[in-house]
């Protein structure tokens, strides 16, 4: 009788543990990593002594190349007298 009672208790215990394990399963949502950057950074140099010399930039000036010039592809006419006379005649 005690064997049946112990077997029943062991069976009930394993069933309860297995049921609890199944109840704890959750769906995990994976999101891409995000980088959080502060909008401003403040550095306080009031307690720091900075020693050194001021040096100017070494090197020369960089000159921009000259702009390219192209000939106009639209011929410019010297006068528009014939068109003006025709437009006056149409009035």
C-alpha positions in Angstrom: 0.0 0.0 0.0 2.8 2.4 0.9 4.5 1.6 -2.4 1.3 2.7 -4.3 1.1 5.8 -2.2 4.7 6.8 -2.8 4.4 6.0 -6.5 1.2 8.2 -6.7 3.0 11.1 -4.9 6.0 10.8 -7.2 3.8 10.8 -10.3 1.7 13.7 -9.0 5.0 15.7 -8.2 6.5 15.1 -11.7 3.2 16.0 -13.3 3.0 19.3 -11.4 6.7 20.2 -12.2 6.2 19.4 -15.9 3.0 21.5 -15.9 4.8 24.4 -14.3 7.6 24.1 -16.9 5.1 24.2 -19.7 3.3 27.2 -18.2 6.5 29.3 -18.1 7.2 29.2 -21.8 7.0 32.7 -23.3 7.6 34.0 -26.8 10.7 36.2 -26.9 10.6 39.0 -29.4 14.0 39.8 -30.8 14.5 43.4 -31.8 17.6 44.9 -33.6 20.1 46.6 -31.3 19.6 50.3 -30.9 22.4 52.9 -30.2 21.4 55.7 -27.9 23.5 58.8 -28.3 23.4 61.9 -26.1 22.5 65.0 -28.0 25.2 67.1 -26.2 28.4 66.3 -24.5 29.8 68.7 -21.9 33.5 68.5 -21.0 34.6 70.6 -18.0 38.2 71.7 -18.2 38.1 74.1 -15.2 40.1 71.8 -12.9 42.6 70.8 -15.6 45.8 72.8 -16.5 46.5 72.5 -20.2 50.0 73.3 -21.3 51.4 73.7 -24.8 52.0 76.0 -27.7 49.6 77.2 -30.4 50.8 76.1 -33.8 49.4 77.2 -37.1 48.4 74.8 -39.8 51.3 73.7 -41.9 51.1 73.4 -45.6 49.9 75.4 -48.5 46.7 76.6 -50.0 44.6 74.3 -52.1 43.4 76.1 -55.2 40.3 75.0 -57.0 40.6 74.1 -60.7 39.1 76.7 -63.1 35.6 76.2 -64.2 35.1 74.7 -67.6 33.7 77.0 -70.2 31.7 75.6 -73.2 30.5 77.3 -76.3 26.7 77.9 -76.5 24.9 75.3 -78.6 22.0 77.8 -79.3 22.8 80.3 -82.0 21.8 83.8 -81.1 20.1 85.7 -83.9 20.9 89.3 -84.6 17.4 90.6 -85.3 13.8 89.5 -85.1 12.4 92.1 -87.6 10.6 89.6 -89.9 8.7 88.0 -87.0 7.8 91.4 -85.6 6.4 92.5 -89.0 4.3 89.3 -89.4 2.9 89.7 -85.9 1.9 93.3 -86.6 0.2 92.3 -89.8 -1.8 89.6 -88.0 -3.4 92.3 -85.8 
